Amino acid sequence: ATIPTLVGLSAQAAMVVVSTRDHRFGWSPVPTAICLVGDVVVAVGLGVGGMVVIQNSYAAATVRVKEGQTVVSTGLYGLVRHPMYTALYGLYLGWTLLTANWLLGAAWIGTFTLLTATRIRHEEAMMIERFGDTYREYMKKTGRLLPRN
């Protein structure tokens, strides 16, 4: 595993452990309505993540281009180039709402943003190298993490 991956996993584990303890012991009380919104956002994030895996058989934790791989540009990939990262943002935002651990949630989302930005640059460079103009055209039609207007 790479250093950024280990940092990301460590930060994510810390977020889960600390925020669940916070929630369990009531250190940061959360109104029921905010908890319910957090539940819905987490569920949507998990659902979108599941759809990504179904729609793109090339999706993997390790960034690489496989033999015979093509540019997936349908389904969620017709809207954004990186729907798994978008799903993870939803998951982390929902978790932050659910546990009301604002500082830890902001720290994790900030860390995730830095790690993801680096990973996306690397991933897109690999895709351009492998697929050239096909991927460049795809980039013009889709947003990176959010759909284009």
N, C-alpha and C positions, 0 to 999 in steps of 0.2 A: 504494500500500500504506500501511496505517496504521502509526504508530510502534510499537504493541504487536506487530503482525505482523512488522515488521522486527527488533525486539528478539528475538522468539521465533525467527525464522529464523536470526539471528546466533548466538544461544545454542545452537540445535540444531546448526548447522554446527560451532561450536567443540567441542561434545560429540563429534561424530563424528570430527573431525580429531584432537583430543587423545587421545581414548580408543583410537582405532585405532593411533596411534603408541605409546601406552602398552602396548597389547597386543602389538604387533609387536616392540618392543624389550624386553619382559619387565620393565618397571618395576614392575608390580603383578602378580606371578604369580597365576594363577587355577587352582585344582584342576579337573581334567577334569570331575568331576561337576557343579560349579557352572557350567562352560561349557555342558554339555549341558542343564542346567535353563534357562539363559539362552537357548539356541537354541530350546528348546520354547516358552518364554514369548514370544519374538520371533515365532515362527511362528504362534502362536495370535493374537497381536496383529495381525499382517498378515492372517491369515485372517478375523478378525472385521471388520477394516477393509474388506476386499473384500466381505464379506457386506453391510455397511452400504450400500456404493455400489450393490449389486445390489437391495437391498430398498427403497431410498429414492432415487428419481430426482431428488428435490429437493436432495439433499445437495450442498453446494458449499463452497468455501473462503470465499466472501463470504456473510455472513448477510443474507438478504433473503427476502421472501415473494413468490413468483411468482404471476402470474395463473393461476387454476384450481388452485392448490395446495390440497391437503387435509392433514389431520393423519394422518400414517402411524403406526399403532398396532398393527401386526402384526409377526411375526418378532421380531428383536432389539428393535424399538421397542415391543413388547408387554411387555418386561422393564424397559427403561430408556429415558429420553428422549434420552440423548446417547451412544449406543453407540460412535460414532467416537472420542469423547474417552476412553471406557473402553478402547478398543482401543489408543489412543496411550499411555495409562498402561502397559498391558501391554508394548507395544513398548519404551518407555523403561526400564521396570523390567528387562525381559529384557536389554536392551543393557547396563545397569549391571552385572547379574550376569555377563554374558558377558565384559566387559572388566575387571571388578573395579575400575573407577575410581569408587570410592564417593563421594568428595567431589564430583567433577564430575557424577556421576549425581544425587546429592542436590540439587546446585545447579540442575541442569536441571529435575528434577521439581518443585522448589519454584517456579522461574520459570514452568514450564508450568501449575502449579496457579493461580498468580496471574493469568496471562493467560486461562486457561480459565474461571476464576470470573467474570471480567469479561465474557467473551464469552457465557457461559451466561446471565447476568442480562440482557444485551442481547437475546439470541436469544429467551429465554422471554417477555420484555416484548413483543417484536414478535409472537410467536405468540398471546399473550393479546389483544393489540390487534386482531389479524386474525380470530382464531377464538373469542374470548370464552369462554363456558361450555364449549364443546366441548374446548378445550385445558385449561381448569381441571379438568374431569372426568378427562381423560387424565393430568394431573399427579397427581391423587389415587390413581390406579391403578398408577403406575410410579415407580420411583426415578430420581433424577437421573443417577447414574453406576453405581450398583449396584442390583440388583433389591430390591424391598421384600419383606418376609416375608409 
